[in-house]
Amino acid sequence: MDLDVFVTTHRTEWDRLDHLLHRGRNLTGEEADELVALYQRTATHLSLIRSSAPDPLLTARLTQLVARARSTVTGTRRASWRDAVRFLTAGFPAAVYRSRHWWIPTAVLSTLLAAVIGWWIGAHPDVQAAIAAPEDLRSLTRPGGEYETYYSSHPAASFAAQVWTNNAQAAAMCLVLGAFLCIPVIWILFVNVLNLGVGIGLMSSAGRLDTFLGLVLPHGLLELTAVFVAAGTGLRLGWTVIDPGPRTRRSALAEQGRAALGMAIGLALVLFVSGVIEGFVTPSGLPTWARIAIGIGAELVFLAYVYVLGGRAARTGDTGDLEAAERSAELPSAA
């Protein structure tokens, strides 16, 4: 494509669109129709220039022009309670459901790795000695030791808030850093698995694995599921950088990134629930079976939420992304 000829041919249309946009709301019906038509043509021109003869200055000008026109054509939309309800009942669970092929294998492999690390530490005293001195290990694992008192070391409300903040930050980092070719996500996930495996190994070597699981399972089932969902979504985002599929890398990353942002908000709510359980249920005087039952119940409710509401929304085409009217127009990548 001869760029100079193309610009000469269509400059008048772009200038006219710019003029109509400056007119704002003072347009006649005929001018409004003309603005819409010019917006559509200019969007096509921008696509052709990007794919055939990319020019930075011209692309920047037309991108700004198309964005202004789109804003004028579609108008400004304010978020409402209806949006929040739709997000919680369709968008978020659909995004979790659609990414299940990433976070379920992540959960299975991570759990197996934690079990292997726990067995390795528990079966090898020399490994335990490398972790800490014998007296320090006893202070961790003895009845009333640090593994037990950790959950009651602060007032329940402040402890729950602290746990929620830390876990939400870890989940957000998995989602955001996934774009860096998955590597940071794998590291964050490994650190969490390692901590769990060390706890399993040390407490099992002291013959108190049942106590450890009784403390971890009430909140850990839901908490770890949220972390696995975040890690799986981050890995999916990182893989999109490597292999965007039939879409352009920019378009694929935009879609996955918007879904990941919504996922971060939804997972923060899930982690809030697990934080409340960890702050108020885990250190409570309830029998172990009752505390574990609460944890299993919370996990089953979340899985039902994802597979029932999320599965239904995903089958109707919901991806967890913004609605079509709120996204930038998808322009063809070639003429």
C-alpha positions as CSV (number, residue, x, y, z in Angstrom):
1,M,0.0,0.0,0.0
2,D,1.3,3.5,-1.0
3,L,0.9,5.3,2.3
4,D,1.1,8.8,0.8
5,V,-1.6,8.1,-1.7
6,F,-3.7,6.5,1.1
7,V,-3.3,9.5,3.4
8,T,-4.1,11.9,0.5
9,T,-7.3,10.0,-0.3
10,H,-8.7,9.8,3.2
11,R,-7.3,12.8,5.0
12,T,-10.5,14.8,4.3
13,E,-12.6,12.1,6.0
14,W,-10.4,12.1,9.1
15,D,-10.5,15.9,9.3
16,R,-14.3,15.8,9.0
17,L,-14.5,13.3,11.8
18,D,-12.3,15.4,14.0
19,H,-14.5,18.5,13.2
20,L,-17.7,16.6,14.1
21,L,-16.1,15.4,17.4
22,H,-15.2,18.9,18.3
23,R,-18.9,19.9,17.8
24,G,-19.7,17.6,20.7
25,R,-23.5,17.3,21.2
26,N,-24.4,20.1,18.8
27,L,-25.0,17.7,15.9
28,T,-28.0,17.3,13.7
29,G,-29.4,13.8,13.1
30,E,-27.8,13.7,9.7
31,E,-24.4,14.8,11.2
32,A,-24.7,12.1,13.9
33,D,-25.2,9.4,11.3
34,E,-22.2,10.8,9.4
35,L,-20.1,10.7,12.5
36,V,-20.9,7.0,13.0
37,A,-20.1,6.2,9.4
38,L,-16.8,8.1,9.5
39,Y,-15.9,6.4,12.8
40,Q,-16.4,2.9,11.2
41,R,-14.4,3.9,8.1
42,T,-11.6,5.4,10.1
43,A,-11.4,2.3,12.3
44,T,-10.9,0.2,9.1
45,H,-8.3,2.7,7.9
46,L,-6.4,2.3,11.1
47,S,-6.4,-1.5,10.8
48,L,-5.1,-1.3,7.2
49,I,-2.3,1.0,8.2
50,R,-1.3,-1.2,11.2
51,S,-1.2,-4.3,9.1
52,S,0.2,-3.0,5.8
53,A,2.2,0.2,6.3
54,P,2.7,1.0,10.0
55,D,3.6,4.6,10.6
56,P,4.0,5.6,14.2
57,L,2.8,9.2,13.9
58,L,-0.2,8.4,11.7
59,T,-1.1,5.3,13.8
60,A,-1.0,7.4,17.0
61,R,-3.2,10.1,15.4
62,L,-5.8,7.7,14.1
63,T,-5.8,5.6,17.3
64,Q,-6.7,8.8,19.3
65,L,-9.3,9.8,16.7
66,V,-11.0,6.3,16.8
67,A,-10.9,6.3,20.6
68,R,-12.6,9.7,20.8
69,A,-15.2,8.7,18.2
70,R,-15.9,5.5,20.0
71,S,-16.4,7.3,23.2
72,T,-18.8,9.7,21.6
73,V,-20.7,7.0,19.7
74,T,-21.1,4.5,22.7
75,G,-21.4,7.2,25.4
76,T,-20.1,6.9,29.0
77,R,-21.5,4.1,31.1
78,R,-21.4,4.1,34.9
79,A,-21.0,1.0,36.9
80,S,-24.1,-0.1,38.8
81,W,-25.2,-2.7,41.3
82,R,-26.4,-4.7,38.4
83,D,-22.8,-4.9,37.1
84,A,-21.6,-6.1,40.5
85,V,-24.4,-8.8,40.7
86,R,-23.5,-9.9,37.1
87,F,-19.9,-10.1,38.0
88,L,-20.5,-12.2,41.1
89,T,-23.1,-14.5,39.5
90,A,-21.7,-14.9,36.0
91,G,-18.4,-13.1,35.1
92,F,-16.2,-14.3,37.9
93,P,-17.3,-17.9,38.2
94,A,-17.3,-18.2,34.4
95,A,-13.7,-17.0,34.3
96,V,-12.7,-19.5,37.0
97,Y,-14.6,-22.3,35.3
98,R,-13.0,-21.6,31.9
99,S,-9.5,-21.6,33.4
100,R,-10.1,-25.0,35.2
101,H,-7.8,-26.8,32.8
102,W,-5.0,-24.7,34.2
103,W,-5.7,-24.5,37.9
104,I,-6.9,-28.1,38.5
105,P,-3.6,-29.6,37.2
106,T,-1.8,-26.8,39.2
107,A,-3.6,-27.9,42.3
108,V,-3.0,-31.6,41.8
109,L,0.7,-31.2,41.0
110,S,1.2,-28.8,43.9
111,T,-0.5,-31.0,46.4
112,L,1.5,-34.0,45.3
113,L,4.7,-32.0,45.5
114,A,3.9,-30.8,49.0
115,A,3.2,-34.4,50.1
116,V,6.5,-35.6,48.6
117,I,8.4,-32.7,50.4
118,G,6.6,-33.6,53.6
119,W,7.5,-37.3,53.3
120,W,11.1,-36.5,52.4
121,I,11.6,-34.2,55.4
122,G,9.7,-36.5,57.8
123,A,11.7,-39.5,56.8
124,H,15.1,-37.9,56.9
125,P,16.4,-36.6,60.2
126,D,19.4,-35.1,58.5
127,V,17.1,-32.9,56.4
128,Q,15.3,-31.8,59.5
129,A,18.6,-30.9,61.1
130,A,19.4,-28.8,58.1
131,I,16.2,-26.8,58.6
132,A,16.7,-25.8,62.2
133,A,18.4,-26.8,65.4
134,P,16.7,-29.7,67.4
135,E,15.5,-27.3,70.1
136,D,14.0,-24.9,67.6
137,L,12.2,-27.8,65.9
138,R,10.8,-28.9,69.3
139,S,9.5,-25.4,69.9
140,L,7.7,-25.6,66.6
141,T,6.1,-29.0,66.8
142,R,5.5,-29.6,70.6
143,P,2.0,-29.3,72.0
144,G,1.4,-25.6,72.4
145,G,4.3,-24.9,70.1
146,E,4.5,-22.3,67.5
147,Y,2.6,-24.2,64.8
148,E,-0.4,-24.2,67.2
149,T,-0.1,-20.8,68.8
150,Y,0.4,-19.1,65.4
151,Y,-3.3,-19.0,64.8
152,S,-4.1,-17.4,68.2
153,S,-1.1,-15.1,68.4
154,H,-3.2,-12.0,67.6
155,P,-6.8,-10.9,68.1
156,A,-9.0,-12.8,65.7
157,A,-10.2,-9.8,63.7
158,S,-6.7,-8.3,63.2
159,F,-5.3,-11.7,62.4
160,A,-8.0,-12.4,59.8
161,A,-7.3,-9.0,58.2
162,Q,-3.6,-9.6,58.1
163,V,-4.0,-13.1,56.6
164,W,-6.4,-11.8,54.0
165,T,-4.1,-9.0,53.0
166,N,-1.1,-11.3,52.6
167,N,-3.0,-14.0,50.7
168,A,-4.7,-11.4,48.4
169,Q,-1.3,-9.9,47.6
170,A,0.1,-13.3,46.7
171,A,-2.9,-14.1,44.5
172,A,-2.6,-10.7,42.8
173,M,1.1,-11.2,42.2
174,C,0.4,-14.6,40.5
175,L,-2.2,-13.0,38.3
176,V,-0.1,-9.9,37.4
177,L,3.3,-11.5,37.0
178,G,2.0,-14.3,34.9
179,A,2.7,-12.2,31.8
180,F,6.4,-12.6,32.5
181,L,6.5,-16.0,30.8
182,C,5.1,-17.8,33.9
183,I,8.4,-17.8,35.8
184,P,7.4,-15.6,38.8
185,V,4.2,-17.5,39.2
186,I,6.0,-20.8,39.4
187,W,8.3,-19.3,42.1
188,I,5.5,-17.9,44.2
189,L,3.6,-21.2,44.0
190,F,6.8,-23.2,44.9
191,V,7.3,-21.1,48.0
192,N,3.8,-21.8,49.2
193,V,4.1,-25.5,48.5
194,L,7.5,-25.6,50.2
195,N,6.1,-24.0,53.4
196,L,3.2,-26.5,53.4
197,G,5.6,-29.4,52.8
198,V,7.9,-28.4,55.6
199,G,5.0,-28.1,58.0
200,I,3.8,-31.6,57.0
201,G,7.2,-33.1,57.3
202,L,8.1,-31.6,60.7
203,M,4.8,-32.3,62.4
204,S,4.7,-35.9,61.0
205,S,8.2,-36.5,62.3
206,A,6.9,-35.4,65.7
207,G,3.9,-37.7,65.5
208,R,1.5,-34.8,65.3
209,L,0.4,-34.7,61.7
210,D,-3.2,-35.0,62.7
211,T,-2.9,-31.9,64.8
212,F,-1.3,-30.0,61.9
213,L,-4.0,-31.0,59.4
214,G,-6.7,-30.1,62.0
215,L,-5.2,-26.6,62.0
216,V,-4.6,-26.2,58.3
217,L,-7.6,-27.9,56.6
218,P,-10.4,-25.6,58.0
219,H,-9.1,-22.6,56.2
220,G,-6.4,-24.1,54.0
221,L,-8.8,-25.9,51.6
222,L,-10.4,-22.7,50.4
223,E,-7.3,-20.6,50.7
224,L,-5.1,-23.0,48.7
225,T,-7.8,-23.4,46.1
226,A,-7.8,-19.6,45.6
227,V,-4.0,-19.6,45.3
228,F,-4.1,-22.4,42.8
229,V,-6.8,-20.6,40.7
230,A,-4.6,-17.4,40.8
231,A,-1.5,-19.4,39.8
232,G,-3.3,-21.3,37.1
233,T,-4.7,-18.1,35.6
234,G,-1.3,-16.5,35.8
235,L,0.3,-19.4,34.0
236,R,-2.5,-19.2,31.4
237,L,-1.7,-15.5,30.9
238,G,2.0,-16.3,30.6
239,W,1.3,-19.0,28.0
240,T,-0.7,-16.5,26.0
241,V,2.5,-14.4,25.6
242,I,4.2,-17.5,24.2
243,D,1.3,-18.8,22.1
244,P,-1.6,-16.3,21.5
245,G,-3.3,-18.7,19.1
246,P,-5.2,-17.4,16.1
247,R,-5.6,-13.9,17.6
248,T,-2.9,-11.2,17.6
249,R,-0.8,-11.3,20.8
250,R,-2.0,-7.9,21.7
251,S,-5.7,-8.9,21.4
252,A,-5.2,-12.2,23.3
253,L,-3.3,-10.5,26.1
254,A,-5.9,-7.8,26.4
255,E,-8.7,-10.3,26.8
256,Q,-6.8,-12.5,29.3
257,G,-5.5,-9.5,31.2
258,R,-9.0,-8.0,31.6
259,A,-10.3,-11.4,32.8
260,A,-7.3,-11.7,35.2
261,L,-8.1,-8.3,36.7
262,G,-11.6,-9.4,37.4
263,M,-10.3,-12.7,38.8
264,A,-8.2,-10.7,41.3
265,I,-11.2,-8.9,42.6
266,G,-13.2,-12.2,42.9
267,L,-10.4,-14.1,44.5
268,A,-9.9,-11.3,47.1
269,L,-13.5,-12.0,48.2
270,V,-12.8,-15.7,48.3
271,L,-9.7,-15.1,50.4
272,F,-11.6,-12.9,52.7
273,V,-13.9,-15.8,53.5
274,S,-10.8,-18.1,54.1
275,G,-9.3,-15.3,56.2
276,V,-12.4,-15.1,58.4
277,I,-12.3,-18.9,58.9
278,E,-8.6,-18.8,59.7
279,G,-9.0,-16.0,62.2
280,F,-12.2,-17.2,63.9
281,V,-12.7,-20.9,63.3
282,T,-9.2,-22.4,63.1
283,P,-8.1,-21.2,66.6
284,S,-11.6,-21.7,68.2
285,G,-12.4,-24.3,70.8
286,L,-14.6,-26.3,68.3
287,P,-13.8,-30.0,68.0
288,T,-11.4,-30.8,65.2
289,W,-14.1,-32.6,63.2
290,A,-16.3,-29.5,63.4
291,R,-13.6,-27.1,62.2
292,I,-12.6,-29.4,59.3
293,A,-16.3,-29.8,58.4
294,I,-16.6,-26.0,58.1
295,G,-13.6,-25.9,55.9
296,I,-14.9,-28.8,53.7
297,G,-18.3,-27.0,53.5
298,A,-16.7,-23.7,52.4
299,E,-14.7,-25.6,49.7
300,L,-17.7,-27.5,48.4
301,V,-19.8,-24.2,48.3
302,F,-17.0,-22.6,46.2
303,L,-16.7,-25.5,43.8
304,A,-20.5,-25.7,43.4
305,Y,-20.5,-21.9,42.7
306,V,-17.8,-22.3,40.0
307,Y,-19.2,-25.4,38.4
308,V,-22.9,-24.5,38.6
309,L,-23.1,-20.8,38.1
310,G,-19.7,-20.6,36.3
311,G,-20.4,-23.5,34.0
312,R,-23.9,-22.2,33.1
313,A,-22.4,-18.7,32.3
314,A,-19.5,-20.1,30.3
315,R,-21.9,-22.2,28.2
316,T,-23.8,-19.1,27.3
317,G,-20.6,-17.4,26.1
318,D,-19.5,-15.5,29.2
319,T,-15.7,-15.4,29.4
320,G,-15.2,-13.1,32.5
321,D,-14.1,-10.4,30.1
322,L,-15.9,-7.0,29.8
323,E,-19.1,-6.9,27.8
324,A,-18.6,-6.4,24.1
325,A,-19.9,-2.8,24.2
326,E,-17.3,-1.9,26.8
327,R,-14.3,-3.3,25.0
328,S,-12.3,-1.7,22.3
329,A,-13.5,-2.7,18.9
330,E,-11.8,-5.8,17.4
331,L,-10.3,-4.6,14.2
332,P,-9.3,-7.0,11.4
333,S,-5.5,-7.6,11.3
334,A,-5.3,-7.7,7.6
335,A,-7.0,-6.2,4.6
